[in-house]
Amino acid sequence: MTVNTPVWFITGCSTGLGRALATAVLERGWRAVVTARDPRKVADIVAEHGDRALALALDVTDTVRITEAVKQAEAAFGRIDVLVNNAGYGYLAAVEEGEDDEIRALFDANVFGLIDVTRAVLPGMRARRSGHVVNISSLGGLAAFGATGYYHATKFAVEGVSESLAAEVAPLGIKVTIVEPGAFRTNWAGPSMRQSAIHIDDYAQTAGARRTATLATFGHQPGDPVRGSEAIISAVQADEPPLRLLLGKVALQVAGARLDTLRTTFDAWRELTLSADYPEDSPTG
């Protein structure tokens, strides 16, 4: 093992983008902490890479286990250079159909889990004045659609906390990148997707129709996890990594349309917007 090779710590590696990324990192001869709730599901990834790979059990909703996993990683490799917060899943429901336990579990995994892992890794990065936090958001962190409102809410939260984090850690030599994939051929729209047991007829043509359409995309999504992983690695290696990285043609098209819509709306309501301020020549006290 070469101690100068970078150390990646990746959550949610049993399938999809996390699995592809862990594989790509190790195939480059780098070191990786490959985590999953069930480490047996990533045993094959680490099997041929000797002491460059460490498979750990990690449920990102378990704060005690997060602390233990980070300590194990730092004990094995001395540091964590790149943290990739990838663990998470989707949930299908109209807003009114949302189930309390499922909504809170979704936020625990997609938002609070990401935050807790990041907070556990940051002290080491701060001490070394170097590091890179990669937070896997989604195109759904920029634009929202029916039936996935709670999922969007978690990803919008990831976008916000990541932007603030980037501003805070930049002077400390730590970089942050928000990755926003479009539809990728992972288990997101299949085995890992949860959905509400509640179906309200009034939403059949909106959220109900999109539930069906979303599940029908499973196995046919245009995004390639392997190519997506290569793009993430390229961004991390860049001299000036992007704060945001869209992945896939669909992501680029939808995000561009979202920007156009926002600008059109802001411009259309410009005068009413400006009317909310005190007149420039009046006292503000």
Buried (B, 14 or more C-beta within 10 A) or exposed (E): EEEEBBBBBBBBBBBBBBBBBBBBBBEEEBBBBBBBBEBEBBEEBBEEBEEBBBBBBBBBBBBEBBBBBBEBBBEBBEBBBBBBBBBBBBBBBBEEBBBEEBBEBBBBBBBBBBBBBBBBBBEBBBEBEBBBBBBBBBBBBBBBBBBBBBBBBBBBBBBEBBBEBBEEBEEBEBBBBBBBBBBBBBBBBBEBBBBBEEBEEEBEEEBBEBBEEBEEBBEEBEBBBEBBBBBBBEBBEEEEBEEBBBBBEBBBEBBEEBEEEEEEEEEEEEEEEEEEEEEEEEEEE
